[in-house]
Amino acid sequence: MARILIVDDSASIRFQLKEMLVKLGQLPGEIFFAEDGRIAMEKFAEVQPEWVFMDISMPNQDGVATTEAMLAQQPELRVIVLTGLRREDPQSMRLIMQGAFAFLSKPLEMEDIRKVIKKLEEGLGGAGRIMGG
């Protein structure tokens, strides 16, 4: 099981994603949360996650800056972007260029989460993989 950090300013999204991950076999004790990029960086240093589910638009520090900082420290980190933005949005494209593992469109769908988890566990995927809506 992987250590997972969920970063989203919406408590309901954090809860929903955790519930989906647990249903897909992830251990609840290995799932951590942050509501913005600054807190995410603190949690990142503390728990050293292997996978990060990252919202783009958040207060205090957005997901783009946070992803850049995390990948600079841990290049093998798998970042799965959570967004309501269009794939062609400049922030989304910037994350593709940085090497985001996957993109999930909001609202989150269980089947998309299942596909991403399978690829993460199998070591498949790669920079800029687009999934979901």
N, CA and C of each residue as an Amber inpcrd file, in Angstrom:
protein
   399
   0.8270000  -1.1810000   0.0000000   0.0000000   0.0000000   0.0000000
   0.8710000   1.2440000   0.0000000   0.4170000   2.2200000  -0.7170000
   1.1700000   3.4690000  -0.8350000   0.7360000   4.4780000   0.2200000
   1.6730000   5.3580000   0.5800000   1.3100000   6.5250000   1.3840000
   0.7740000   7.5630000   0.4100000  -0.4050000   8.0810000   0.7070000
  -1.1120000   8.9710000  -0.2060000  -1.4070000  10.2900000   0.4990000
  -1.1520000  11.3870000  -0.2070000  -1.5070000  12.7090000   0.2820000
  -2.5660000  13.2870000  -0.6470000  -3.6970000  13.6710000  -0.0700000
  -4.7780000  14.3060000  -0.8200000  -4.7510000  15.7900000  -0.4930000
  -4.5780000  16.6180000  -1.5260000  -4.4830000  18.0610000  -1.3450000
  -5.6260000  18.7210000  -2.1070000  -6.5850000  19.2490000  -1.3690000
  -7.7340000  19.9250000  -1.9830000  -8.3530000  20.8420000  -0.9440000
  -8.7690000  22.0220000  -1.3620000  -9.3650000  22.9600000  -0.4120000
 -10.8070000  22.6050000  -0.0660000 -11.3920000  21.6490000  -0.7680000
 -12.7490000  21.2050000  -0.4790000 -12.7300000  19.9800000   0.4360000
 -13.3020000  20.1410000   1.6320000 -13.3740000  19.0110000   2.5720000
 -14.1780000  17.8670000   1.9780000 -15.2160000  18.1710000   1.2180000
 -16.0410000  17.1100000   0.6430000 -15.2710000  16.3170000  -0.4070000
 -14.4280000  16.9740000  -1.1920000 -13.6020000  16.2560000  -2.1740000
 -12.5910000  15.3690000  -1.4550000 -11.9540000  15.9060000  -0.4050000
 -10.9830000  15.0930000   0.3540000 -11.6590000  13.8430000   0.9060000
 -12.8390000  14.0130000   1.5050000 -13.5680000  12.8860000   2.0900000
 -13.9840000  11.8980000   0.9990000 -14.5450000  12.4120000  -0.0930000
 -15.0120000  11.5470000  -1.1830000 -13.8670000  10.7260000  -1.7590000
 -12.7400000  11.3710000  -2.0010000 -11.5960000  10.6590000  -2.5770000
 -11.0580000   9.6180000  -1.6090000 -10.9800000   9.9630000  -0.3290000
 -10.5240000   8.9810000   0.6660000 -11.4390000   7.7600000   0.6490000
 -12.7570000   7.9700000   0.6510000 -13.6980000   6.8560000   0.6350000
 -13.5030000   5.9850000  -0.6080000 -13.2940000   6.6070000  -1.7540000
 -13.0630000   5.8500000  -2.9960000 -11.7740000   5.0320000  -2.8950000
 -10.7190000   5.6510000  -2.3880000  -9.4380000   4.9540000  -2.2710000
  -9.5320000   3.7670000  -1.3160000 -10.2240000   3.9420000  -0.2050000
 -10.3930000   2.8440000   0.7490000 -11.1730000   1.7080000   0.0910000
 -12.2270000   2.0320000  -0.6470000 -13.0030000   0.9960000  -1.3500000
 -12.1510000   0.2590000  -2.3730000 -11.1360000   0.9450000  -2.8920000
 -10.2560000   0.3270000  -3.8820000  -9.0440000  -0.3580000  -3.2470000
  -9.0540000  -0.4950000  -1.9070000  -8.0450000  -1.2960000  -1.2350000
  -6.9060000  -0.5480000  -0.5780000  -6.9510000   0.7730000  -0.5590000
  -5.9050000   1.5250000   0.1200000  -6.2140000   1.5760000   1.6160000
  -5.1880000   1.5830000   2.4300000  -5.3700000   1.6000000   3.8850000
  -5.6800000   3.0120000   4.3670000  -6.7470000   3.1840000   5.1450000
  -7.0910000   4.5210000   5.6240000  -5.9730000   5.1930000   6.4070000
  -5.1710000   4.4220000   7.1300000  -4.0820000   4.9850000   7.9120000
  -2.9170000   5.4910000   7.0890000  -2.9170000   5.2090000   5.8060000
  -1.8510000   5.6480000   4.9120000  -2.3060000   6.8010000   4.0170000
  -3.4570000   7.3940000   4.3390000  -4.0000000   8.5070000   3.5650000
  -3.9680000   9.7490000   4.4400000  -3.3280000  10.8070000   3.9360000
  -3.1460000  12.0500000   4.6700000  -3.7680000  13.1940000   3.8860000
  -4.0050000  14.3180000   4.5580000  -4.7520000  15.4060000   3.9370000
  -4.0910000  16.7570000   4.1420000  -4.3410000  17.6540000   3.1800000
  -3.9550000  19.0600000   3.2980000  -4.9790000  19.8750000   2.5200000
  -5.3130000  21.0560000   3.0700000  -6.3230000  21.8810000   2.4190000
  -5.7590000  23.0000000   1.5610000  -4.4440000  23.1400000   1.5300000
  -3.8180000  24.0940000   0.6160000  -2.3620000  23.6900000   0.4050000
  -1.7060000  24.4020000  -0.5030000  -0.3420000  24.0480000  -0.8600000
   0.6710000  24.1950000   0.2550000   0.5040000  25.2130000   1.0880000
   1.4510000  25.3970000   2.1960000   1.3780000  24.2310000   3.1730000
   0.1800000  23.8670000   3.5600000   0.0110000  22.7340000   4.4740000
   0.4730000  21.4450000   3.7940000   0.2320000  21.3490000   2.4890000
   0.6630000  20.1620000   1.7410000   2.1780000  19.9880000   1.8170000
   2.9230000  21.0760000   1.7400000   4.3790000  20.9770000   1.8100000
   4.8310000  20.5010000   3.1890000   4.1410000  20.9270000   4.2270000
   4.4570000  20.4530000   5.5800000   4.1750000  18.9620000   5.6990000
   2.9970000  18.5430000   5.2230000   2.6290000  17.1200000   5.2750000
   3.5660000  16.2810000   4.4150000   3.9340000  16.8210000   3.2640000
   4.8390000  16.1280000   2.3470000   6.1530000  15.7930000   3.0540000
   6.7130000  16.7730000   3.7370000   7.9730000  16.5550000   4.4660000
   7.7860000  15.5440000   5.5960000   6.6270000  15.5780000   6.2240000
   6.3500000  14.7070000   7.3680000   6.1160000  13.2590000   6.9660000
   5.2820000  13.0120000   5.9460000   4.8530000  11.6400000   5.6470000
   5.5300000  11.0240000   4.4230000   6.2350000  11.8350000   3.6050000
   6.9130000  11.3340000   2.4100000   6.0090000  10.4130000   1.5750000
   4.9280000  10.9530000   1.0290000   4.0050000  10.1170000   0.2460000
   4.6200000   9.6490000  -1.0650000   4.0810000   8.5540000  -1.5860000
   4.4780000   8.0830000  -2.9160000   3.5420000   8.6430000  -3.9790000
   2.2880000   8.8710000  -3.5870000   1.2760000   9.3890000  -4.5040000
   0.6590000  10.6380000  -3.8930000   0.4330000  11.6520000  -4.7230000
  -0.2420000  12.8650000  -4.2750000  -1.3770000  13.1760000  -5.2390000
  -2.5820000  13.3120000  -4.7020000  -3.7330000  13.7810000  -5.4690000
  -3.8160000  15.2790000  -5.2080000  -3.6020000  16.0950000  -6.2560000
  -3.3920000  17.5270000  -6.1080000  -4.4290000  18.3540000  -6.8590000
  -5.1630000  19.1670000  -6.1080000  -6.0480000  20.1610000  -6.7090000
  -5.1730000  21.2700000  -7.2900000  -5.6530000  21.9430000  -8.3390000
  -4.8860000  23.0420000  -8.9180000  -5.2080000  24.3590000  -8.2190000
  -6.4820000  24.6810000  -8.1290000  -6.8970000  25.9890000  -7.5970000
  -7.1650000  25.8980000  -6.1020000  -6.2550000  26.5140000  -5.3120000
  -6.3870000  26.5100000  -3.8530000  -5.8620000  27.8320000  -3.3070000
  -6.3210000  28.2120000  -2.1150000  -5.7720000  29.4200000  -1.4870000
  -4.3580000  29.1730000  -0.9530000  -3.6690000  30.2540000  -0.6490000
  -2.3440000  30.2730000  -0.0240000  -1.2120000  29.8120000  -0.9360000
  -1.3580000  28.6880000  -1.6000000  -0.3690000  28.2330000  -2.5810000
  -1.0790000  27.2560000  -3.4900000  -1.0780000  27.5270000  -4.7820000
  -1.8350000  26.6800000  -5.7050000  -1.1390000  25.3510000  -5.9770000
  -1.8460000  24.4890000  -6.6700000  -1.3240000  23.1590000  -6.9550000
  -0.1530000  23.1400000  -7.9110000  -0.0610000  24.1460000  -8.7760000
   1.0590000  24.2040000  -9.7210000   2.3650000  24.4300000  -8.9600000
   2.4000000  25.4630000  -8.1240000   3.6080000  25.7590000  -7.3470000
   3.9420000  24.6190000  -6.3910000   2.9190000  24.0380000  -5.8000000
   3.1340000  22.9460000  -4.8490000   3.6940000  21.7210000  -5.5540000
   3.1450000  21.3960000  -6.7120000   3.6430000  20.2570000  -7.4890000
   5.0950000  20.4820000  -7.8960000   5.4020000  21.6860000  -8.3690000
   6.7900000  22.0010000  -8.7440000   7.7400000  21.7580000  -7.5730000
   7.3640000  22.2500000  -6.4020000   8.2180000  22.1070000  -5.2140000
   8.3760000  20.6460000  -4.8170000   7.2930000  19.8940000  -4.8590000
   7.3590000  18.4780000  -4.4750000   8.2180000  17.6740000  -5.4490000
   8.0050000  17.8890000  -6.7500000   8.7720000  17.1380000  -7.7440000
  10.2490000  17.5170000  -7.7310000  10.5590000  18.7440000  -7.3500000
  11.9600000  19.1460000  -7.2290000  12.6460000  18.3530000  -6.1140000
  11.9030000  18.0380000  -5.0660000  12.4580000  17.2830000  -3.9410000
  12.3980000  15.7790000  -4.1570000  11.3910000  15.3190000  -4.8960000
  11.1760000  13.8790000  -5.0640000  10.7060000  13.6200000  -6.5050000
  11.6340000  13.5780000  -7.4680000  11.2660000  13.4570000  -8.8840000
  10.4410000  12.2190000  -9.2340000  10.5580000  11.1660000  -8.4430000
   9.8030000   9.9360000  -8.7350000   8.3800000   9.9730000  -8.1830000
   8.0190000  11.0550000  -7.5060000   6.6770000  11.2100000  -6.9510000
   5.6320000  11.1290000  -8.0560000   4.5440000  10.4550000  -7.7750000
   3.4270000  10.3580000  -8.7180000   2.3610000  11.3580000  -8.2920000
   2.1660000  12.3950000  -9.1140000   1.1690000  13.4260000  -8.8330000
  -0.0130000  13.2320000  -9.7690000  -1.1810000  13.0980000  -9.1780000
  -2.4270000  12.9600000  -9.9150000  -3.1900000  14.2570000  -9.6960000
  -3.3980000  14.9820000 -10.7630000  -4.0270000  16.2950000 -10.6840000
  -5.5430000  16.1520000 -10.6500000  -6.1590000  16.8650000  -9.7020000
  -7.6110000  16.9280000  -9.5880000  -8.0240000  18.3190000 -10.0490000
  -8.8800000  18.3990000 -11.0420000  -9.2150000  19.7230000 -11.5340000
 -10.5990000  19.8150000 -12.1480000 -11.1500000  20.9820000 -12.0090000
 -12.3770000  21.3300000 -12.7110000 -12.0430000  22.1410000 -13.9470000
 -10.7360000  22.4360000 -14.1440000 -10.2930000  23.1990000 -15.3040000
 -10.2550000  22.3140000 -16.5440000 -10.2760000  22.9360000 -17.6800000
 -10.1490000  22.1970000 -18.9390000  -8.6990000  21.7560000 -19.1240000
  -8.5150000  20.6930000 -19.8450000  -7.1630000  20.1620000 -20.0870000
  -6.2650000  21.1860000 -20.7750000  -6.8640000  22.0380000 -21.6030000
  -6.0970000  23.0130000 -22.3670000  -5.7470000  24.2510000 -21.5460000
  -6.2450000  24.3460000 -20.3270000  -5.9580000  25.4850000 -19.4690000
  -4.4430000  25.5890000 -19.2720000  -3.8900000  26.8170000 -19.2590000
  -2.4350000  26.9700000 -19.0910000  -1.8830000  26.2850000 -17.8380000
  -2.6280000  26.3040000 -16.7330000  -2.1360000  25.6350000 -15.5200000
  -2.0840000  24.1260000 -15.7220000  -3.0970000  23.5660000 -16.3700000
  -3.1020000  22.1270000 -16.6520000  -1.9270000  21.7640000 -17.5560000
  -1.7120000  22.5780000 -18.5890000  -0.6200000  22.3010000 -19.5180000
   0.7380000  22.3930000 -18.8130000   0.8620000  23.3290000 -17.8910000
   2.1190000  23.4660000 -17.1410000   2.3960000  22.2070000 -16.3230000
   1.3460000  21.6410000 -15.7240000   1.5220000  20.4160000 -14.9440000
   1.8520000  19.2280000 -15.8390000   1.3150000  19.2160000 -17.0500000
   1.6780000  18.1630000 -18.0050000   3.1800000  18.2370000 -18.2890000
   3.6580000  19.4470000 -18.5240000   5.0790000  19.6320000 -18.8240000
   5.9600000  19.2620000 -17.6260000   5.4580000  19.4560000 -16.4230000
   6.2260000  19.1190000 -15.2200000   6.2700000  17.6230000 -14.9690000
   5.3780000  16.8680000 -15.5870000   5.4030000  15.4260000 -15.4140000
   4.3090000  14.8530000 -14.5400000   3.1600000  15.5300000 -14.4890000
   2.0440000  14.9530000 -13.7370000   1.7300000  13.5690000 -14.2940000
   1.4650000  12.6380000 -13.4070000   1.2100000  11.2510000 -13.7960000
  -0.1410000  11.1010000 -14.4750000  -1.1630000  11.7840000 -13.9380000
  -2.5120000  11.6530000 -14.4830000  -3.3260000  12.8810000 -14.1070000
  -4.4010000  13.0820000 -14.8320000  -5.3550000  14.1420000 -14.5420000
  -6.7090000  13.5100000 -14.3120000  -7.3900000  13.9590000 -13.2860000
  -8.7590000  13.5230000 -13.0260000  -9.6500000  14.7480000 -13.0060000
 -10.7110000  14.6900000 -13.7880000 -11.6610000  15.7890000 -13.8310000
 -12.6460000  15.6750000 -12.6940000 -13.0040000  16.8290000 -12.1450000
 -14.0650000  16.8840000 -11.1400000 -15.3770000  17.0740000 -11.8840000
 -16.4610000  16.4750000 -11.4330000 -16.5700000  15.6310000 -10.2520000
 -15.8570000  14.2900000 -10.4640000 -15.3060000  13.7590000  -9.3840000
 -14.5510000  12.5100000  -9.4380000 -15.4740000  11.3320000  -9.6910000
 -14.9800000  10.4030000 -10.5080000 -15.7220000   9.1840000 -10.8310000
 -14.9110000   7.9760000 -10.3560000 -15.5920000   7.0280000  -9.7310000
 -14.9300000   5.8360000  -9.1980000 -14.1360000   5.0920000 -10.2710000
 -14.6730000   4.9680000 -11.4660000 -13.9820000   4.2270000 -12.5180000
 -12.6640000   4.9080000 -12.9060000 -12.6420000   6.2350000 -12.9380000
 -11.4000000   6.9460000 -13.2580000 -10.3620000   6.7320000 -12.1590000
 -10.8050000   6.7750000 -10.8930000  -9.8990000   6.5300000  -9.7700000
  -9.3480000   5.1050000  -9.8700000 -10.2070000   4.1560000 -10.1750000
  -9.7920000   2.7520000 -10.3170000  -8.7030000   2.6150000 -11.3900000
  -8.8920000   3.2660000 -12.5340000  -7.9100000   3.1890000 -13.6210000
  -6.5690000   3.7720000 -13.1970000  -6.6090000   4.9050000 -12.5190000
  -5.3640000   5.5380000 -12.0760000  -4.6400000   4.6560000 -11.0610000
  -5.3750000   4.1140000 -10.0870000  -4.7570000   3.2440000  -9.0750000
  -4.1170000   2.0350000  -9.7450000  -4.7990000   1.4450000 -10.7010000
  -4.2500000   0.2830000 -11.4030000  -2.9440000   0.6520000 -12.0900000
  -2.9180000   1.7820000 -12.7790000  -1.6970000   2.2070000 -13.4670000
  -0.5840000   2.5340000 -12.4720000  -0.9400000   3.1630000 -11.3590000
   0.0540000   3.4620000 -10.3260000   0.6600000   2.1770000  -9.7790000
  -0.1910000   1.2100000  -9.4710000   0.2850000  -0.0470000  -8.8910000
   1.1110000  -0.8640000  -9.8800000   0.7870000  -0.7500000 -11.1470000
   1.5240000  -1.4930000 -12.1740000   2.7450000  -0.7340000 -12.6700000
   2.8990000   0.4990000 -12.2160000   4.0280000   1.2960000 -12.6600000
   3.8670000   1.8080000 -14.0850000   2.6340000   1.8370000 -14.5630000
   2.3690000   2.3200000 -15.9200000   2.0340000   3.7980000 -15.8950000
   1.8250000   4.3340000 -17.0650000   1.4790000   5.7530000 -17.1640000
   2.7320000   6.5250000 -17.4590000   2.6410000   7.8110000 -17.2490000
   3.8070000   8.6350000 -17.4970000   3.4140000  10.0790000 -17.5720000
   4.3620000  10.8920000 -17.8620000   4.1590000  12.3340000 -17.8630000
   3.0030000  12.7140000 -18.7820000   2.0970000  13.4900000 -18.2030000
   1.0290000  14.0400000 -18.9960000  -0.1160000  13.1220000 -19.3210000
  -0.1660000  11.9440000 -18.7440000  -1.2690000  11.0380000 -19.0220000
  -2.5650000  11.7260000 -18.6210000  -3.5120000  11.8070000 -19.5470000
  -4.7970000  12.4690000 -19.2820000  -5.8560000  11.3920000 -19.0880000
  -6.5840000  11.5040000 -17.9940000  -7.6580000  10.5550000 -17.7090000
  -8.8640000  11.3160000 -17.2500000  -9.9730000  10.6630000 -17.2650000
 -11.2020000  11.2920000 -16.7830000 -11.7580000  12.2490000 -17.8020000
 -12.9780000  12.7600000 -17.4920000 -13.7510000  13.6590000 -18.3530000
 -12.9050000  14.4810000 -19.1780000
